[in-house]
Amino acid sequence: MALSSPGTGNAAATSSRTSAAPAPGRGLLPLLLVGNTAMYSLYIGVGGILLALQVEHVDPVHKVSNFGLIAGVSAIFATVFNPVAGALSDRSGRRNPWILGGGLAAVPAMFLLGLADTVLLITIAWCLGQAVMNVYQAALTSVVPDRVPTTARGKCTAPRGPGQTRGATPRAPPGGPAPARLGCRGGTHVSCRGESVGCDHR
């Protein structure tokens, strides 16, 4: 009879499952990079640059208070939708429908934001954008623990950093004089992209 402590068998089984887990496919890292780039393009490019310019164009006098109101209300939507969408995707056992659905739903939300000409409409459109993008983010973030063994997760989470940088950099020039002259609408329309490219083949 082999002698072992009660936890030894569980630890060995866990180690065995980890070592036996399939390595991530070659296409997963590029897809994670593209998916994170698309996500941060909206969060940083639109939320950090274009949205402020659009609020200023609509009401220059109260731009600070209006932007604070929009940011605060949309943060509530983000806080609620992220864990809820994550829990629902866990229950469904699939990530692709949530990534695809959130990414596609962000496109009309951004078009609505580009057409908004009042603070109320901007608030509604940006809250919708935050809601659907947090559905997208929750599912995209879960791809790594779902598909990658623990020994390779550091490598597969690396695209998040470059994705954040690349997502912010291309949107910085549109935050300059051109969107200001266009009332920010043109810049917001340009920001619409296919976030669904981050699907994980699942």
ABEGO torsion letter per residue (X at the ends): XBBBBAAAAAAAAAAAAAAABBBBBAAAAAAAAAAAAAAAAAAAAAAAAAAAAAAAAABAAAAAAAAAAAAAAAAAAAAAAAAAAAAAAAAAGBAAAAAAAAAAAAAAAAAAAAABABAAAAAAAAAAAAAAAAAAAAAAAAAAAAABBAAAAAAAAAAAAAAAAAAAAAAAAAABAAAAAAGGAAAAAAABBBAAAABAGX
